Amino acid sequence: MSNNSNSSSNRMQVPEAKEAMNRFKMEVASELNVPLKEGYNGNLTSAQNGSVGGEMVRQMIKKQEESMTGSAQ
């Protein structure tokens, strides 16, 4: 499997959401005090990057659960 931006694991399911997802990622990184910046972030640890991705998933699941139950908070 190649490691380029065209690999299936890197493709957005909804390409139109790419900009919004990038903003969301930056917001979460800021909340977690992870110094994420546009472009190359090879200076960050796996733990730092993983914390951003993990929190993004937690927030997306929470929002989906709220929308399914009609209990948005």
N, CA and C atoms as a LAMMPS dump frame, in Angstrom:
ITEM: TIMESTEP
0
ITEM: NUMBER OF ATOMS
219
ITEM: BOX BOUNDS ff ff ff
-5.0000000000000000e+02 5.0000000000000000e+02
-5.0000000000000000e+02 5.0000000000000000e+02
-5.0000000000000000e+02 5.0000000000000000e+02
ITEM: ATOMS id mol type element x y z
1 1 1 N 0.849 -1.187 0
2 1 2 C 0 0 0
3 1 3 C 0.882 1.232 0
4 2 1 N 0.571 2.166 -0.848
5 2 2 C 1.371 3.39 -0.922
6 2 3 C 1.002 4.321 0.214
7 3 1 N 1.858 5.264 0.474
8 3 2 C 1.638 6.198 1.572
9 3 3 C 1.344 7.597 1.042
10 4 1 N 0.78 7.681 -0.17
11 4 2 C 0.498 8.999 -0.722
12 4 3 C -0.902 9.455 -0.373
13 5 1 N -1.236 10.686 -0.706
14 5 2 C -2.519 11.265 -0.316
15 5 3 C -3.694 10.665 -1.072
16 6 1 N -3.431 9.817 -2.059
17 6 2 C -4.517 9.188 -2.8
18 6 3 C -4.89 7.826 -2.253
19 7 1 N -4.213 7.346 -1.221
20 7 2 C -4.558 6.037 -0.68
21 7 3 C -5.95 6.102 -0.067
22 8 1 N -6.633 4.981 -0.076
23 8 2 C -8.027 4.962 0.364
24 8 3 C -8.188 5.388 1.814
25 9 1 N -7.184 5.161 2.654
26 9 2 C -7.314 5.54 4.061
27 9 3 C -7.247 7.045 4.266
28 10 1 N -6.741 7.786 3.284
29 10 2 C -6.624 9.235 3.426
30 10 3 C -7.748 9.995 2.742
31 11 1 N -8.607 9.313 2.019
32 11 2 C -9.667 9.999 1.286
33 11 3 C -10.841 10.313 2.196
34 12 1 N -11.352 11.508 2.063
35 12 2 C -12.542 11.909 2.818
36 12 3 C -13.76 11.243 2.196
37 13 1 N -14.668 10.786 3.018
38 13 2 C -15.909 10.218 2.518
39 13 3 C -16.777 11.3 1.9
40 14 1 N -16.686 12.507 2.455
41 14 2 C -17.401 13.669 1.932
42 14 3 C -16.344 14.746 1.687
43 15 1 N -15.76 14.778 0.489
44 15 2 C -14.659 15.711 0.223
45 15 3 C -14.998 17.167 0.523
46 16 1 N -16.246 17.538 0.397
47 16 2 C -16.657 18.921 0.665
48 16 3 C -16.457 19.295 2.133
49 17 1 N -16.294 18.318 3.005
50 17 2 C -16.138 18.573 4.438
51 17 3 C -14.687 18.758 4.85
52 18 1 N -13.758 18.657 3.917
53 18 2 C -12.336 18.694 4.265
54 18 3 C -11.945 19.96 5.023
55 19 1 N -12.372 21.113 4.535
56 19 2 C -12.015 22.37 5.197
57 19 3 C -12.596 22.432 6.607
58 20 1 N -13.846 22.021 6.76
59 20 2 C -14.483 22.031 8.084
60 20 3 C -13.782 21.059 9.034
61 21 1 N -13.373 19.9 8.534
62 21 2 C -12.669 18.934 9.376
63 21 3 C -11.303 19.477 9.792
64 22 1 N -10.631 20.174 8.904
65 22 2 C -9.346 20.78 9.265
66 22 3 C -9.522 21.842 10.342
67 23 1 N -10.586 22.652 10.244
68 23 2 C -10.866 23.657 11.289
69 23 3 C -11.163 22.959 12.616
70 24 1 N -11.966 21.9 12.561
71 24 2 C -12.322 21.134 13.758
72 24 3 C -11.064 20.562 14.406
73 25 1 N -10.163 20.006 13.603
74 25 2 C -8.914 19.446 14.109
75 25 3 C -8.094 20.522 14.814
76 26 1 N -8.017 21.702 14.226
77 26 2 C -7.249 22.784 14.832
78 26 3 C -7.897 23.255 16.134
79 27 1 N -9.228 23.309 16.175
80 27 2 C -9.943 23.698 17.396
81 27 3 C -9.672 22.704 18.517
82 28 1 N -9.759 21.415 18.202
83 28 2 C -9.524 20.383 19.214
84 28 3 C -8.076 20.451 19.702
85 29 1 N -7.135 20.61 18.788
86 29 2 C -5.726 20.713 19.183
87 29 3 C -5.519 21.892 20.129
88 30 1 N -6.158 23.001 19.824
89 30 2 C -6.045 24.178 20.681
90 30 3 C -6.623 23.899 22.065
91 31 1 N -7.802 23.247 22.119
92 31 2 C -8.418 22.904 23.409
93 31 3 C -7.51 22.015 24.246
94 32 1 N -6.754 21.137 23.584
95 32 2 C -5.883 20.193 24.279
96 32 3 C -4.461 20.737 24.469
97 33 1 N -4.237 21.979 24.055
98 33 2 C -2.909 22.604 24.131
99 33 3 C -1.844 21.82 23.366
100 34 1 N -2.246 21.254 22.224
101 34 2 C -1.304 20.585 21.335
102 34 3 C -0.912 21.605 20.268
103 35 1 N 0.374 21.889 20.111
104 35 2 C 0.817 22.931 19.185
105 35 3 C 0.764 22.509 17.708
106 36 1 N -0.404 22.129 17.255
107 36 2 C -0.607 21.714 15.869
108 36 3 C -0.624 22.944 14.984
109 37 1 N -0.001 22.836 13.829
110 37 2 C -0.001 23.955 12.887
111 37 3 C -0.289 23.407 11.495
112 38 1 N -0.638 24.292 10.576
113 38 2 C -0.864 23.889 9.19
114 38 3 C 0.437 23.335 8.633
115 39 1 N 0.356 22.302 7.837
116 39 2 C 1.549 21.743 7.219
117 39 3 C 2.188 20.659 8.057
118 40 1 N 3.482 20.584 7.998
119 40 2 C 4.259 19.526 8.639
120 40 3 C 4.237 19.653 10.156
121 41 1 N 3.961 18.532 10.841
122 41 2 C 3.935 18.512 12.298
123 41 3 C 4.758 17.351 12.846
124 42 1 N 5.877 17.057 12.187
125 42 2 C 6.717 15.941 12.592
126 42 3 C 7.343 16.103 13.965
127 43 1 N 7.28 17.298 14.512
128 43 2 C 7.83 17.537 15.844
129 43 3 C 6.895 17.07 16.955
130 44 1 N 5.658 16.741 16.622
131 44 2 C 4.704 16.301 17.637
132 44 3 C 4.858 14.811 17.906
133 45 1 N 4.563 14.418 19.125
134 45 2 C 4.653 13.005 19.486
135 45 3 C 3.412 12.254 19.013
136 46 1 N 3.515 10.944 18.982
137 46 2 C 2.355 10.112 18.644
138 46 3 C 1.234 10.342 19.651
139 47 1 N 1.598 10.511 20.909
140 47 2 C 0.59 10.746 21.951
141 47 3 C -0.155 12.054 21.703
142 48 1 N 0.577 13.093 21.309
143 48 2 C -0.077 14.376 21.03
144 48 3 C -1.031 14.249 19.849
145 49 1 N -0.55 13.658 18.764
146 49 2 C -1.405 13.486 17.591
147 49 3 C -2.599 12.585 17.902
148 50 1 N -2.347 11.518 18.643
149 50 2 C -3.418 10.593 18.993
150 50 3 C -4.464 11.228 19.881
151 51 1 N -4.037 12.131 20.764
152 51 2 C -5.004 12.785 21.65
153 51 3 C -5.954 13.659 20.846
154 52 1 N -5.438 14.308 19.79
155 52 2 C -6.288 15.158 18.95
156 52 3 C -7.293 14.284 18.203
157 53 1 N -6.813 13.228 17.559
158 53 2 C -7.713 12.337 16.822
159 53 3 C -8.74 11.681 17.73
160 54 1 N -8.302 11.243 18.889
161 54 2 C -9.214 10.599 19.83
162 54 3 C -10.306 11.537 20.315
163 55 1 N -9.923 12.766 20.621
164 55 2 C -10.92 13.746 21.089
165 55 3 C -11.875 14.125 19.967
166 56 1 N -11.372 14.201 18.739
167 56 2 C -12.258 14.486 17.607
168 56 3 C -13.321 13.392 17.499
169 57 1 N -12.899 12.146 17.607
170 57 2 C -13.842 11.025 17.517
171 57 3 C -14.85 11.084 18.666
172 58 1 N -14.382 11.34 19.885
173 58 2 C -15.295 11.43 21.036
174 58 3 C -16.359 12.505 20.807
175 59 1 N -15.928 13.674 20.33
176 59 2 C -16.874 14.767 20.11
177 59 3 C -17.855 14.451 18.983
178 60 1 N -17.366 13.801 17.926
179 60 2 C -18.268 13.448 16.822
180 60 3 C -19.288 12.401 17.252
181 61 1 N -18.853 11.419 18.034
182 61 2 C -19.785 10.399 18.526
183 61 3 C -20.821 11.035 19.44
184 62 1 N -20.385 11.911 20.337
185 62 2 C -21.321 12.579 21.241
186 62 3 C -22.364 13.359 20.456
187 63 1 N -21.918 14.107 19.451
188 63 2 C -22.856 14.902 18.647
189 63 3 C -23.847 13.998 17.916
190 64 1 N -23.365 12.884 17.388
191 64 2 C -24.264 11.95 16.691
192 64 3 C -25.254 11.331 17.665
193 65 1 N -24.802 10.929 18.847
194 65 2 C -25.703 10.357 19.848
195 65 3 C -26.778 11.37 20.24
196 66 1 N -26.367 12.629 20.425
197 66 2 C -27.328 13.672 20.777
198 66 3 C -28.35 13.87 19.675
199 67 1 N -27.911 13.839 18.418
200 67 2 C -28.846 14.029 17.318
201 67 3 C -29.798 12.843 17.19
202 68 1 N -29.333 11.665 17.56
203 68 2 C -30.19 10.476 17.481
204 68 3 C -31.241 10.455 18.585
205 69 1 N -30.947 11.084 19.699
206 69 2 C -31.893 11.089 20.812
207 69 3 C -32.632 12.409 20.939
208 70 1 N -32.215 13.392 20.163
209 70 2 C -32.859 14.706 20.23
210 70 3 C -32.499 15.458 21.494
211 71 1 N -31.378 15.114 22.102
212 71 2 C -30.999 15.77 23.37
213 71 3 C -29.726 16.575 23.237
214 72 1 N -29.629 17.392 22.216
215 72 2 C -28.43 18.217 22.024
216 72 3 C -28.227 19.14 23.221
217 73 1 N -26.986 19.213 23.693
218 73 2 C -26.663 20.045 24.865
219 73 3 C -25.668 21.085 24.504
